[in-house]
Amino acid sequence: MENENIAVGLDIGTTKIVAMIGRKNDYGKMEILGIGKAKSLGVHRGVVNNITQTIQSIQQAVQDAETSSGLKIKEVVVGIAGQHIRSLQHSDYITRPNGEDVISEEDIDRLCNQVHKLVMLPGEEILHVLPQDFKVDGQAEIKEPIGMYGARLEANFHVVVGQVSSIRNVGRCIKSAGLELSAITLEPLASAKAVLSQEEKEAGVALIDIGGGTTDLAIFKDGIIRHTAVIPFGGNVITEDIKEGCSIIEKQAELLKIKFGSAWPGENKDNEIVSIPGLRGREPKEISLKNLSKIIHARVIEIIEQVYMEIKNYGHEDQKKKLIAGIVLTGGGAQLQHIKQLVEYITGMDTRIGYPNEHLAGDSDAETTSPMYATAVGLVLNSLESKEKSSLMKRFSHEEVAPVKVDASESVQPETKLETETGKKDRKNKEKESKSSKRFFDKWAEKFKEFLDNAE
């Protein structure tokens, strides 16, 4: 599967592993070519705790995706989450040798690389270094410093950190499943890519992805990621509570939650009862739906309060940092009835359920636009984008190498000769864009690949 414009996302979740194959169509939207799903057995709270079982689940999901698409999968982009992920704010600066030169891409690279060298706690590795805003010679709030003059370049960074061993285990599983790891992305960033619109990111929005084992949070304001967090519990703790509270087995608890569960207890009448078959000849159990939703309600409140605390930590109550677009809920847990109303009630913020159809082709089937697949869709989108950027870069580097003598017209390519001033500008802008995106997406992936190879 050497096709330039096809990518595969692998979402290794606590309850399910999804392999998704996608490509960009002629209209710039994403078409899903194949999807494979397997029950995830070796993952607990977003972290691999059984290598063999995880490898089997990955292989099964990949096989399903290959069967449904007729393509062979070689490399995948994987999402990383789990309770070991933490983020911090950091500011750093460089002094440029010559303030008479304009600030270039290289200067920003140098600054980002300096942050990558930050000393972390033992066993931790920097995953993403995301610049927030820049300062040039003390002039603050600069979004794009390239092209400006200045001797001192400063920036505030959002740094995402994870446990080396957990990341290495994920890499190990993918390698052992016979696949290549092309990149690693933080799951909340992938989900955000799939369900948020640019307007929401500008206005300020909190994305809450309620998965099986973890709840991921990503906060955007002015189009820039401002805060990320992974809270170590999700839909599974709700199922656990139902299991304990009603003395039934996990499978039944999960079904009860999906079919009859509601996050708002006032909805159910006292006399609504569901009967559950007893185990091996025992009497059936009768469970009141009011009690069921009370159990769910209590747990969901706990999850949302944790997330809301993170939103407050970011500074949502400060007028300048206010999240005007409110909250977007996605992930499997967002399918729980009345959860939108409960979130609005607790946080007082506008809320909507996020479906990953923002960038999907119009004829995508209803199942793939379910909030459950937000992370997988986002991973494929990120991968397609970075592939596009790197092929753009290859093209530009070839163009730069080609000899272009403006006076000797015969050695000029016809397209180059006709290129207008605006055309040149556009090309330079595209080149700049592609370079900066390559920096964020691929820098760390390259480092990580090296790191994996050394670990072998």
N, C-alpha and C positions, 0 to 999 in steps of 0.2 A: 504494500500500500504506500507507494512512493509519491502519491499525488500531493502537489503543493497545497491545494486548497481544501484538503480534507484533514480533520483533526479528531482525536479521540480523548474524551474526558473520562477519568475514573474517579468516582466519588466513593471513598471507603468510609462508609458510615457505621454506626453502632448497630443499626437494625437491618440495613441493606447495603449491598455494594452494587453500584450502577456503572455500567460501561456505556457510553453514548458516542456514536459516530455522527459527525455533522460536517456540512460544507456550506460555503457561501453561495447563494444563487445569484442570478444576474442583477437582481435588484438590491444586493447588499444585505439581504436577510439570510437567516440561517435555516437550512433544511436539515431535518434529522433523517439520516439514512438508515440507522439501525440502533436498537437499544437492547441491552441485556441486563437482567436483574437477578441477584442471588441473595439468599438470606445470609446476613453477616454473622458468623459464629465466633470469630476470634478477636472481636474488637469490643473494648469496654470503655465507655465514656470518651469515644473518639480516639483511643489509644490502642494499638495492636497489643494483645496480651497472649495470643496463641498463633504463632507463625504458620504452622501447618494448616490449620483451619482457614486462616485468612487467605493463604495461597490457593486453596481449593475453591473458596468463594470467588476470588478474583478470576480464576480460570473459567469457572462456570458462567460468570457474568460476561466475560469476554467472548466465550464460545457462543452464547446466546446472541450477542450483538453481531458476531461474524455471520451466524446463520441467517439472522433477519436482514442483513445488508448484502451478503454475498461478497464481503471484502475481508481481507486478511489484516489483522491488527498487529502492528510491529511496535509502535511507541505510543505512550500515553502521557497525558498531563494529569497530575494527581492533586487532590485537595488535601490540605492538612488542617486538622483542628485538634481538640483535646484540651484537657485541663492544664497541660503544661505550657500553653501559649499565654504569654503576657505581653503587654505593650508599654512603652515609656516615651516620654517627650524628652528631646535632647536638643541643645543648640550648639553649633560648632562654627568655626570660622577659618578662613585661610587668608594669608597676606600674599597678594600677587606681586611678583618681582617688578612688574612694570605697569603702573597705573595708567600709562598713556595708551596701552592696548585695550581694545574692547574685551569684555568678558565673553568667553567662548564656552562651548560644550565641555572642553577639556577641564576648565576650571571647576565646573559643576561636578564632573566626574571625580576630580581630585578631592573635592569636599565630601562627596558621598563615600569615597573609598576610605577617607579619614574616619568617618562614622563607623564603617564596617570594622575598623580596628579597635573599637571600644572594648574595654575589658569587661567581660560578662562574668556571671557566677560560674563556678565549675560545672561543666556538663551542659552549658547553654550555648546556643548558636544564634546569630542574627539572621532572621529570615527575610525581612523586607526593611529597606530604609526609604521612607517616603517623605520628600521635602514638603513642607507646609507653605512657608513664605520666606522671602529672602530680604536681606538688608545689604545695601551697597554703601560703604563709607558712612554708616549711621543712618542712611535714609531707609525708613522701614516700609513694610507692607508692599514689597515688590513681588509680583507673581512670576514674572519672566525676566530675569536679569541679563539674558544673553543680548549682546549688542550695546550694553551700557559701559561707561567708563567707571573705573573705581579701583582702589588699591586693596581694600579689605572687603571680602565677600563673606557674609554671614548667613546662616539659615537655621530655621527651626525644623526639626525632623520628628516624624512619628516612627519609632523603631519597634518592629515586631520581633519578639524573641521566642525561641522554642527549645525544647530538650533535644540534645543531639541524639541520644539513644533512641528516642521515639521516632525521630525522623529517619534514622538509619534503619530501623526495623521496617518502616514502610518501604524504603528503597530495596531492602533485602527481599521483601515479599514480592515486589514487582519484578525484580530480577529473576527470582526463583520461578515465577509464573511464566517465564520465557518472554518477558516484555522489556522494552527499553523505557527509561524514565526521561521524558524530554524536558519537563519543568515541574516545579512545585508551586502551588498558589495557596494562599491562606483562604480557607473556605468562605468566611464572611465576605471577602473581596470578590470571590467568584459569584456568590449568590447576589451580591449587589449589582454586579455586571448584568445579571440576567433579568432582574425585576425592577430596577430603578430607572426613572427617566432622568435626562440631564437637568430638566427644570427642578426636579425634586432635590437633586444633589446640590444645585445652586442655592435653593431656598433654605436647605437644612433639613435633613431627614435621618431618622434612626431605623436601620434595618434589623429586625429581630428574626433570626432563622431558628425555629424550634425543631430540633432534630430528635432522634431517639435518645442519644446519650448526652448530647450537649446542646446548649442554646448559644448561638453565635450572635454577636452584636457588631455592627459597623455603623459609624456615624459620619455623615458627610455634611459639609457646609461650604458655600462658595465654590462648589465643584471639586473640593479636595477632601480626601479622607482625613478625618480629624481624630478618630478614636476607634479602637477595636478591642473586643474582649470575648473570651470564651468562658461561659458559665457551665460548670461541670454537671449539670443535669438537664434532662429534657423529658420527652414523652414517656420514656421507660419508667421514670419514678412514679408517674401517674398510674401506669399499669401495675407496678409493684404494690402501690397503696390499695388499689381495687382488689388485688389478689389477697392481700393481708386482711383488708377490711371486710371482705365478703367470704373469706375462706374458700376460694376457688382456685383452679389452676391457671397458670399464666396465659395459656392460649384462650381460655374463656374470658379472662379479664381483658385481654387485648380486643377481642370481638365485642365485648360489652361496651368498651370505651368507644370503638369506632361506630357501632350501630346505634347505641342509645345514649352515649355520653354527651353531656352538655356542661359548659363552664358556668352556667347560671342556674342555681337550684330553684329559683322562683318559678321556672318554666313548668316543672313537673307537678302534677296533682299527687296527693298522698296515696290514692288508690291505684296508681299505675305501677304494675308489678311485672317483672319478667322472670320466667321460670328457666332454670338451668339444669340440664340432666346431671344426676349424681354420678359419682365414680363407681364403676364395677358393681352394679346392683344396688347402690345406695339410693335413698330417697332423693328426688329432685329438690334443688334449692330455689327458694323464692326470694328475689331481691327487689326492693323498692327503688324505682328510678330516682326518687327524691334523694334517697341516701347515696345512690351512685353519684349523682351530680354534686352532692355535698362534698364527697371525697375528692372528686376532680377539682371542684371549685377551690378547695383549700390548697391543693398542690399548685394549681395554675397561679393563684395569687402569689405564692412563695416565689415561683419562677419569675413572674413579672416584676415583683418588688426588687429582686436582685438586679434585674436588667435596668429598672428605673433608677436604682442607686448608681449604676454605671453612667446612665445618661446625665444624672445630676453631677457626678464626678467630672464629666466632660465640661460642665458649666452651662447646661441648658437654661438655667434660671437667669443667667446674665443676659441682658438685653441684646448685646452684640452677637451672642452665640446662640440665640433662640432658634429652635428647629421649627421653621414655619410649616414645612410639609408634614410634620408630625412623625407618625410611626408607620412602617410597612411590615406586616407579618408574613413570613413565608416558612417553608419547610413543612414536613408532615404534620407537625403539631398545629399548624395554622388551620387545618381542616376541622378542628374541633368546633362543634356548634357553639355559637354565641361568644366565642373567644374575643372577637373584635369589640363587642360591647363591653366586655369585662376589662379589656386593656384601656379602652377610652375612659371607663369609670375610675380605674385606679390612677391613671397618669394624667387625665384631663387633656390628653393630646389627640388630635385627629388621627384616625387609624384606618388603614385599608388592608385587604389581603393581597399579597403580591403574587401574581401568576407570571411564570417566565415566558410570556408571549410578546414582550416588548420588542425582541429582535428576531422572533421566529417567523418563518414563512407562513402566509395565511392559511395554507391547507394542512398545517400540522394537526395530528389527531389529538382529541381532547385529553387523552391520558398523559401525553408528554407535556401538556401545558399545566399540569397539576403542580401545586407548590412543592410537592415532594421532590420534583426534579430540578428545582431552581439551581442547586449547586452544580449538578452535572452539566446543565445548559451553560452556566457561567464559565465552567472550566473549558468547554469546547470553544465558546466565544473568545475567551482570552487566548487560547492556543491559536485559533484562526487569525486573530489580530496580530499576534507576534510573528506568525509565519508570513503574513502579508508584509509586515514591516521589514523582516529580514530579507524578503525577496526584493522589496523596494531598494533596500540598502545595497544588495548585490548589483541591482541594475544601475544605481547611481555610481557605484565604484567602477563599474565597467565604463560608464559614460565618461567619468573623470580620466580614466586611463587612455581612452581613445584620443588620438591627436586631433586637436581642433585648431587649425591656423585660420584666423579670420581673413587674412589678406589673400592667401592662395585658395581661391574658391573651390578648386577641384578636390582638395582634401577634406572639405567640409561636408558632413552628412547633410542631405537636403533638409531633414527635420531640424537639425541644429542651426542651420543657416537661417531658417525662417523663425527661429524662436524669438519671440518678442521680449521686451523688457519685463512685462508682467509674467510671461511664461517663465522667465528665469527666476523671478521672484517666487512664483508658485513652487518651482522645482526646489528652490533653496528651502522654502518653508516646509515642504513635504519631507525633504531630506532631514531638516532639523527635527521635525516631529518623529520621523521613523527612528532617528538616532536616540532621542530621549526615551521613547518607549522601549527600544531595545535595551537601553540602560536598565530600566526598572525591571523588565520581565526576565531578561536573560543573564544579567550579571550574576545574580544569586544562583540561578540554575547551573551556570557554568562552574561556579565555586563549589556548589553542592555535589556535582558530578565528580569533580576532582576528589572531593572529600570522601565520596563513596568508594571510588577506585582505590584510594589509599587505605581505606578501612578493610578492603578485601583480604 
